[in-house]
């Protein structure tokens, strides 16, 4: 198969060499990965350094466009996550083993730029593109990455795995230990889980409609099109994970039955059951009436037999 050069890929994207910007280069790299090119091939064909390629690979990974499947081997998420779940929007809350009141001294010593927020009680800075809040008793991390799994539980496991690595790097950066007995005390303050390439979301995109579902606790389900992935998303801070498992099961069961269980199907089934019950009820009533008639006739027959028995008895006694 003839190798695609940078020019042929650019023609596919309708870019001229002079129009190759940061955005178009991202597209070129994305298409190269989609074509199963190695990182070495991409560098040669696009005439970029390994360092520059890595910068864009990190961008694509952060955007949820690609995922790493081996050393130097990447795969486009769009090819591998259909009918799966994208976990994202995580806000991690890490409890410190002991209060820290000198964050300003630590940050200045480490030459880390920061700003004060929340009435000057919280120190905000960025580390590896994530926003970090430092307070006396805790650390909050706004995770901007996406994590793909076959369900919400698996995607959260990937997120937590990445988080532990991130926290170890943050500890080294700040020179502060966040752990208690070699473990981080953490919880999720926010979490979003989206069914990727969802049938309902695809239809909504075609129709140009939006769906937001609320309950007494607020918005918990929405149709989103982040990264053009047509997502059915659960976003409630406390129940998003369990909600997503239920929604995923709902759609999977509908798909398994080829979406035959529609409201009309249910109504027809219920009507059929109701008609059967009415027929059964009429039959029972008829049977009861027949039994009553049979009972009455049997009673009359017994009375007639008793009368006949008496007559025969009288005749015998008269003859004697």
TORKOL-4160 file (C-alpha; in steps of 0.2 Angstrom, whole numbers, padded with zeros to 4 digits, m for minus):
320
<pt num="1" X="0000" Y="0000" Z="0000"/>
<pt num="2" X="0007" Y="0017" Z="m0005"/>
<pt num="3" X="0012" Y="0027" Z="0010"/>
<pt num="4" X="0003" Y="0043" Z="0013"/>
<pt num="5" X="0013" Y="0059" Z="0014"/>
<pt num="6" X="0010" Y="0075" Z="0024"/>
<pt num="7" X="0004" Y="0083" Z="0007"/>
<pt num="8" X="m0009" Y="0069" Z="0003"/>
<pt num="9" X="m0016" Y="0069" Z="0021"/>
<pt num="10" X="m0017" Y="0088" Z="0019"/>
<pt num="11" X="m0027" Y="0086" Z="0003"/>
<pt num="12" X="m0039" Y="0075" Z="0012"/>
<pt num="13" X="m0042" Y="0089" Z="0025"/>
<pt num="14" X="m0042" Y="0102" Z="0012"/>
<pt num="15" X="m0027" Y="0111" Z="0020"/>
<pt num="16" X="m0012" Y="0119" Z="0010"/>
<pt num="17" X="0005" Y="0118" Z="0018"/>
<pt num="18" X="0004" Y="0136" Z="0022"/>
<pt num="19" X="m0013" Y="0134" Z="0031"/>
<pt num="20" X="m0006" Y="0120" Z="0043"/>
<pt num="21" X="m0010" Y="0128" Z="0060"/>
<pt num="22" X="m0010" Y="0120" Z="0078"/>
<pt num="23" X="m0027" Y="0114" Z="0075"/>
<pt num="24" X="m0024" Y="0107" Z="0058"/>
<pt num="25" X="m0008" Y="0098" Z="0064"/>
<pt num="26" X="m0019" Y="0090" Z="0078"/>
<pt num="27" X="m0030" Y="0084" Z="0064"/>
<pt num="28" X="m0016" Y="0077" Z="0054"/>
<pt num="29" X="m0009" Y="0068" Z="0069"/>
<pt num="30" X="m0026" Y="0061" Z="0074"/>
<pt num="31" X="m0028" Y="0055" Z="0056"/>
<pt num="32" X="m0011" Y="0047" Z="0056"/>
<pt num="33" X="m0015" Y="0038" Z="0072"/>
<pt num="34" X="m0031" Y="0032" Z="0065"/>
<pt num="35" X="m0021" Y="0025" Z="0050"/>
<pt num="36" X="m0011" Y="0015" Z="0063"/>
<pt num="37" X="0005" Y="0025" Z="0060"/>
<pt num="38" X="0019" Y="0023" Z="0073"/>
<pt num="39" X="0026" Y="0039" Z="0082"/>
<pt num="40" X="0042" Y="0037" Z="0072"/>
<pt num="41" X="0032" Y="0037" Z="0055"/>
<pt num="42" X="0022" Y="0052" Z="0061"/>
<pt num="43" X="0037" Y="0062" Z="0065"/>
<pt num="44" X="0045" Y="0058" Z="0048"/>
<pt num="45" X="0030" Y="0061" Z="0038"/>
<pt num="46" X="0024" Y="0077" Z="0047"/>
<pt num="47" X="0042" Y="0083" Z="0049"/>
<pt num="48" X="0041" Y="0086" Z="0067"/>
<pt num="49" X="0052" Y="0082" Z="0082"/>
<pt num="50" X="0047" Y="0068" Z="0095"/>
<pt num="51" X="0045" Y="0082" Z="0108"/>
<pt num="52" X="0033" Y="0092" Z="0098"/>
<pt num="53" X="0023" Y="0076" Z="0093"/>
<pt num="54" X="0022" Y="0071" Z="0112"/>
<pt num="55" X="0015" Y="0089" Z="0115"/>
<pt num="56" X="0001" Y="0086" Z="0103"/>
<pt num="57" X="m0002" Y="0068" Z="0108"/>
<pt num="58" X="m0005" Y="0074" Z="0126"/>
<pt num="59" X="m0017" Y="0087" Z="0119"/>
<pt num="60" X="m0027" Y="0073" Z="0110"/>
<pt num="61" X="m0026" Y="0062" Z="0125"/>
<pt num="62" X="m0033" Y="0076" Z="0136"/>
<pt num="63" X="m0047" Y="0079" Z="0124"/>
<pt num="64" X="m0052" Y="0061" Z="0124"/>
<pt num="65" X="m0047" Y="0059" Z="0106"/>
<pt num="66" X="m0034" Y="0045" Z="0108"/>
<pt num="67" X="m0028" Y="0032" Z="0121"/>
<pt num="68" X="m0012" Y="0024" Z="0124"/>
<pt num="69" X="m0012" Y="0005" Z="0121"/>
<pt num="70" X="0007" Y="0002" Z="0122"/>
<pt num="71" X="0024" Y="0009" Z="0122"/>
<pt num="72" X="0024" Y="0022" Z="0107"/>
<pt num="73" X="0007" Y="0014" Z="0102"/>
<pt num="74" X="m0009" Y="0025" Z="0101"/>
<pt num="75" X="m0027" Y="0022" Z="0096"/>
<pt num="76" X="m0041" Y="0034" Z="0092"/>
<pt num="77" X="m0054" Y="0033" Z="0105"/>
<pt num="78" X="m0068" Y="0035" Z="0093"/>
<pt num="79" X="m0063" Y="0017" Z="0086"/>
<pt num="80" X="m0062" Y="0009" Z="0103"/>
<pt num="81" X="m0075" Y="0016" Z="0114"/>
<pt num="82" X="m0091" Y="0015" Z="0104"/>
<pt num="83" X="m0105" Y="0009" Z="0116"/>
<pt num="84" X="m0094" Y="0012" Z="0131"/>
<pt num="85" X="m0093" Y="0025" Z="0145"/>
<pt num="86" X="m0083" Y="0041" Z="0146"/>
<pt num="87" X="m0079" Y="0047" Z="0164"/>
<pt num="88" X="m0074" Y="0065" Z="0165"/>
<pt num="89" X="m0077" Y="0081" Z="0175"/>
<pt num="90" X="m0070" Y="0073" Z="0191"/>
<pt num="91" X="m0067" Y="0085" Z="0205"/>
<pt num="92" X="m0056" Y="0076" Z="0218"/>
<pt num="93" X="m0056" Y="0080" Z="0236"/>
<pt num="94" X="m0040" Y="0075" Z="0246"/>
<pt num="95" X="m0040" Y="0076" Z="0265"/>
<pt num="96" X="m0023" Y="0081" Z="0272"/>
<pt num="97" X="m0015" Y="0070" Z="0286"/>
<pt num="98" X="m0013" Y="0086" Z="0296"/>
<pt num="99" X="m0017" Y="0105" Z="0293"/>
<pt num="100" X="m0005" Y="0115" Z="0283"/>
<pt num="101" X="m0005" Y="0134" Z="0286"/>
<pt num="102" X="0010" Y="0139" Z="0276"/>
<pt num="103" X="0005" Y="0135" Z="0258"/>
<pt num="104" X="0011" Y="0153" Z="0253"/>
<pt num="105" X="0029" Y="0149" Z="0260"/>
<pt num="106" X="0029" Y="0132" Z="0251"/>
<pt num="107" X="0023" Y="0139" Z="0234"/>
<pt num="108" X="0035" Y="0154" Z="0235"/>
<pt num="109" X="0050" Y="0142" Z="0239"/>
<pt num="110" X="0045" Y="0131" Z="0225"/>
<pt num="111" X="0043" Y="0146" Z="0213"/>
<pt num="112" X="0025" Y="0141" Z="0209"/>
<pt num="113" X="0014" Y="0155" Z="0203"/>
<pt num="114" X="m0003" Y="0156" Z="0212"/>
<pt num="115" X="m0018" Y="0167" Z="0216"/>
<pt num="116" X="m0028" Y="0168" Z="0232"/>
<pt num="117" X="m0047" Y="0164" Z="0231"/>
<pt num="118" X="m0061" Y="0161" Z="0243"/>
<pt num="119" X="m0058" Y="0176" Z="0254"/>
<pt num="120" X="m0039" Y="0173" Z="0253"/>
<pt num="121" X="m0041" Y="0156" Z="0262"/>
<pt num="122" X="m0037" Y="0145" Z="0246"/>
<pt num="123" X="m0022" Y="0145" Z="0235"/>
<pt num="124" X="m0025" Y="0141" Z="0217"/>
<pt num="125" X="m0012" Y="0136" Z="0204"/>
<pt num="126" X="m0011" Y="0124" Z="0189"/>
<pt num="127" X="m0001" Y="0108" Z="0188"/>
<pt num="128" X="0000" Y="0098" Z="0172"/>
<pt num="129" X="m0015" Y="0108" Z="0166"/>
<pt num="130" X="m0026" Y="0103" Z="0180"/>
<pt num="131" X="m0032" Y="0117" Z="0192"/>
<pt num="132" X="m0027" Y="0114" Z="0210"/>
<pt num="133" X="m0034" Y="0122" Z="0226"/>
<pt num="134" X="m0024" Y="0121" Z="0242"/>
<pt num="135" X="m0033" Y="0124" Z="0259"/>
<pt num="136" X="m0028" Y="0121" Z="0277"/>
<pt num="137" X="m0036" Y="0104" Z="0278"/>
<pt num="138" X="m0038" Y="0098" Z="0260"/>
<pt num="139" X="m0033" Y="0099" Z="0242"/>
<pt num="140" X="m0045" Y="0099" Z="0228"/>
<pt num="141" X="m0041" Y="0094" Z="0210"/>
<pt num="142" X="m0051" Y="0098" Z="0195"/>
<pt num="143" X="m0047" Y="0084" Z="0183"/>
<pt num="144" X="m0049" Y="0089" Z="0164"/>
<pt num="145" X="m0045" Y="0072" Z="0157"/>
<pt num="146" X="m0057" Y="0059" Z="0150"/>
<pt num="147" X="m0057" Y="0040" Z="0155"/>
<pt num="148" X="m0065" Y="0027" Z="0144"/>
<pt num="149" X="m0071" Y="0010" Z="0150"/>
<pt num="150" X="m0085" Y="m0003" Z="0147"/>
<pt num="151" X="m0095" Y="0005" Z="0161"/>
<pt num="152" X="m0095" Y="0019" Z="0174"/>
<pt num="153" X="m0086" Y="0008" Z="0187"/>
<pt num="154" X="m0072" Y="0004" Z="0175"/>
<pt num="155" X="m0069" Y="0022" Z="0169"/>
<pt num="156" X="m0068" Y="0028" Z="0187"/>
<pt num="157" X="m0055" Y="0015" Z="0191"/>
<pt num="158" X="m0045" Y="0021" Z="0177"/>
<pt num="159" X="m0047" Y="0039" Z="0183"/>
<pt num="160" X="m0042" Y="0034" Z="0201"/>
<pt num="161" X="m0027" Y="0025" Z="0194"/>
<pt num="162" X="m0021" Y="0041" Z="0185"/>
<pt num="163" X="m0025" Y="0051" Z="0200"/>
<pt num="164" X="m0013" Y="0042" Z="0211"/>
<pt num="165" X="0001" Y="0044" Z="0199"/>
<pt num="166" X="m0004" Y="0063" Z="0198"/>
<pt num="167" X="m0004" Y="0065" Z="0217"/>
<pt num="168" X="0013" Y="0057" Z="0218"/>
<pt num="169" X="0020" Y="0069" Z="0206"/>
<pt num="170" X="0011" Y="0084" Z="0215"/>
<pt num="171" X="0019" Y="0078" Z="0231"/>
<pt num="172" X="0036" Y="0079" Z="0224"/>
<pt num="173" X="0032" Y="0096" Z="0216"/>
<pt num="174" X="0027" Y="0103" Z="0232"/>
<pt num="175" X="0038" Y="0093" Z="0244"/>
<pt num="176" X="0023" Y="0089" Z="0255"/>
<pt num="177" X="0016" Y="0072" Z="0260"/>
<pt num="178" X="m0003" Y="0069" Z="0257"/>
<pt num="179" X="m0003" Y="0051" Z="0263"/>
<pt num="180" X="m0009" Y="0042" Z="0278"/>
<pt num="181" X="m0001" Y="0025" Z="0280"/>
<pt num="182" X="0004" Y="0026" Z="0262"/>
<pt num="183" X="m0014" Y="0029" Z="0256"/>
<pt num="184" X="m0023" Y="0045" Z="0250"/>
<pt num="185" X="m0039" Y="0049" Z="0259"/>
<pt num="186" X="m0050" Y="0055" Z="0245"/>
<pt num="187" X="m0068" Y="0057" Z="0238"/>
<pt num="188" X="m0076" Y="0062" Z="0222"/>
<pt num="189" X="m0085" Y="0079" Z="0224"/>
<pt num="190" X="m0091" Y="0079" Z="0206"/>
<pt num="191" X="m0091" Y="0066" Z="0192"/>
<pt num="192" X="m0099" Y="0064" Z="0175"/>
<pt num="193" X="m0102" Y="0048" Z="0165"/>
<pt num="194" X="m0107" Y="0048" Z="0147"/>
<pt num="195" X="m0113" Y="0033" Z="0136"/>
<pt num="196" X="m0104" Y="0036" Z="0120"/>
<pt num="197" X="m0112" Y="0035" Z="0103"/>
<pt num="198" X="m0129" Y="0033" Z="0112"/>
<pt num="199" X="m0144" Y="0030" Z="0100"/>
<pt num="200" X="m0155" Y="0043" Z="0109"/>
<pt num="201" X="m0141" Y="0056" Z="0108"/>
<pt num="202" X="m0138" Y="0052" Z="0090"/>
<pt num="203" X="m0156" Y="0055" Z="0086"/>
<pt num="204" X="m0156" Y="0071" Z="0096"/>
<pt num="205" X="m0141" Y="0078" Z="0086"/>
<pt num="206" X="m0150" Y="0074" Z="0070"/>
<pt num="207" X="m0166" Y="0083" Z="0076"/>
<pt num="208" X="m0157" Y="0097" Z="0084"/>
<pt num="209" X="m0166" Y="0094" Z="0101"/>
<pt num="210" X="m0159" Y="0094" Z="0119"/>
<pt num="211" X="m0165" Y="0083" Z="0133"/>
<pt num="212" X="m0162" Y="0088" Z="0152"/>
<pt num="213" X="m0170" Y="0077" Z="0165"/>
<pt num="214" X="m0172" Y="0083" Z="0183"/>
<pt num="215" X="m0178" Y="0075" Z="0199"/>
<pt num="216" X="m0181" Y="0083" Z="0216"/>
<pt num="217" X="m0162" Y="0084" Z="0219"/>
<pt num="218" X="m0158" Y="0093" Z="0202"/>
<pt num="219" X="m0152" Y="0089" Z="0185"/>
<pt num="220" X="m0146" Y="0071" Z="0184"/>
<pt num="221" X="m0147" Y="0066" Z="0165"/>
<pt num="222" X="m0143" Y="0076" Z="0149"/>
<pt num="223" X="m0140" Y="0073" Z="0131"/>
<pt num="224" X="m0123" Y="0080" Z="0126"/>
<pt num="225" X="m0112" Y="0081" Z="0111"/>
<pt num="226" X="m0094" Y="0084" Z="0118"/>
<pt num="227" X="m0080" Y="0079" Z="0106"/>
<pt num="228" X="m0094" Y="0074" Z="0094"/>
<pt num="229" X="m0097" Y="0058" Z="0104"/>
<pt num="230" X="m0116" Y="0059" Z="0105"/>
<pt num="231" X="m0117" Y="0056" Z="0123"/>
<pt num="232" X="m0131" Y="0052" Z="0135"/>
<pt num="233" X="m0124" Y="0059" Z="0152"/>
<pt num="234" X="m0127" Y="0057" Z="0170"/>
<pt num="235" X="m0120" Y="0071" Z="0180"/>
<pt num="236" X="m0127" Y="0071" Z="0198"/>
<pt num="237" X="m0112" Y="0073" Z="0210"/>
<pt num="238" X="m0118" Y="0059" Z="0222"/>
<pt num="239" X="m0127" Y="0047" Z="0210"/>
<pt num="240" X="m0119" Y="0049" Z="0193"/>
<pt num="241" X="m0110" Y="0032" Z="0194"/>
<pt num="242" X="m0125" Y="0022" Z="0199"/>
<pt num="243" X="m0137" Y="0032" Z="0188"/>
<pt num="244" X="m0126" Y="0028" Z="0173"/>
<pt num="245" X="m0125" Y="0009" Z="0176"/>
<pt num="246" X="m0144" Y="0010" Z="0176"/>
<pt num="247" X="m0145" Y="0020" Z="0160"/>
<pt num="248" X="m0133" Y="0009" Z="0152"/>
<pt num="249" X="m0142" Y="m0007" Z="0157"/>
<pt num="250" X="m0158" Y="0001" Z="0151"/>
<pt num="251" X="m0151" Y="0005" Z="0133"/>
<pt num="252" X="m0142" Y="m0012" Z="0132"/>
<pt num="253" X="m0158" Y="m0021" Z="0136"/>
<pt num="254" X="m0168" Y="m0011" Z="0123"/>
<pt num="255" X="m0155" Y="m0014" Z="0110"/>
<pt num="256" X="m0155" Y="m0033" Z="0115"/>
<pt num="257" X="m0174" Y="m0033" Z="0111"/>
<pt num="258" X="m0171" Y="m0023" Z="0095"/>
<pt num="259" X="m0181" Y="m0009" Z="0103"/>
<pt num="260" X="m0197" Y="m0019" Z="0102"/>
<pt num="261" X="m0203" Y="m0015" Z="0119"/>
<pt num="262" X="m0210" Y="0002" Z="0115"/>
<pt num="263" X="m0225" Y="0011" Z="0124"/>
<pt num="264" X="m0236" Y="0005" Z="0111"/>
<pt num="265" X="m0230" Y="m0013" Z="0113"/>
<pt num="266" X="m0233" Y="m0012" Z="0132"/>
<pt num="267" X="m0250" Y="m0005" Z="0129"/>
<pt num="268" X="m0255" Y="m0018" Z="0117"/>
<pt num="269" X="m0248" Y="m0031" Z="0129"/>
<pt num="270" X="m0258" Y="m0024" Z="0143"/>
<pt num="271" X="m0273" Y="m0023" Z="0133"/>
<pt num="272" X="m0271" Y="m0041" Z="0128"/>
<pt num="273" X="m0269" Y="m0046" Z="0146"/>
<pt num="274" X="m0284" Y="m0036" Z="0151"/>
<pt num="275" X="m0294" Y="m0044" Z="0137"/>
<pt num="276" X="m0288" Y="m0061" Z="0142"/>
<pt num="277" X="m0293" Y="m0057" Z="0160"/>
<pt num="278" X="m0311" Y="m0052" Z="0155"/>
<pt num="279" X="m0313" Y="m0067" Z="0144"/>
<pt num="280" X="m0307" Y="m0078" Z="0159"/>
<pt num="281" X="m0319" Y="m0068" Z="0170"/>
<pt num="282" X="m0333" Y="m0071" Z="0159"/>
<pt num="283" X="m0329" Y="m0090" Z="0157"/>
<pt num="284" X="m0328" Y="m0092" Z="0176"/>
<pt num="285" X="m0345" Y="m0083" Z="0178"/>
<pt num="286" X="m0352" Y="m0095" Z="0165"/>
<pt num="287" X="m0344" Y="m0110" Z="0174"/>
<pt num="288" X="m0351" Y="m0104" Z="0190"/>
<pt num="289" X="m0368" Y="m0103" Z="0183"/>
<pt num="290" X="m0367" Y="m0120" Z="0175"/>
<pt num="291" X="m0361" Y="m0127" Z="0192"/>
<pt num="292" X="m0375" Y="m0119" Z="0201"/>
<pt num="293" X="m0388" Y="m0126" Z="0188"/>
<pt num="294" X="m0380" Y="m0143" Z="0190"/>
<pt num="295" X="m0381" Y="m0142" Z="0208"/>
<pt num="296" X="m0399" Y="m0137" Z="0208"/>
<pt num="297" X="m0403" Y="m0151" Z="0196"/>
<pt num="298" X="m0393" Y="m0164" Z="0206"/>
<pt num="299" X="m0403" Y="m0158" Z="0222"/>
<pt num="300" X="m0420" Y="m0161" Z="0212"/>
<pt num="301" X="m0414" Y="m0178" Z="0206"/>
<pt num="302" X="m0409" Y="m0183" Z="0224"/>
<pt num="303" X="m0426" Y="m0177" Z="0230"/>
<pt num="304" X="m0435" Y="m0187" Z="0217"/>
<pt num="305" X="m0425" Y="m0202" Z="0221"/>
<pt num="306" X="m0429" Y="m0201" Z="0239"/>
<pt num="307" X="m0448" Y="m0199" Z="0235"/>
<pt num="308" X="m0447" Y="m0214" Z="0224"/>
<pt num="309" X="m0438" Y="m0224" Z="0238"/>
<pt num="310" X="m0452" Y="m0220" Z="0250"/>
<pt num="311" X="m0465" Y="m0226" Z="0237"/>
<pt num="312" X="m0456" Y="m0242" Z="0234"/>
<pt num="313" X="m0455" Y="m0244" Z="0253"/>
<pt num="314" X="m0474" Y="m0241" Z="0256"/>
<pt num="315" X="m0478" Y="m0253" Z="0242"/>
<pt num="316" X="m0467" Y="m0267" Z="0250"/>
<pt num="317" X="m0475" Y="m0263" Z="0267"/>
<pt num="318" X="m0493" Y="m0264" Z="0260"/>
<pt num="319" X="m0489" Y="m0280" Z="0252"/>
<pt num="320" X="m0483" Y="m0288" Z="0268"/>
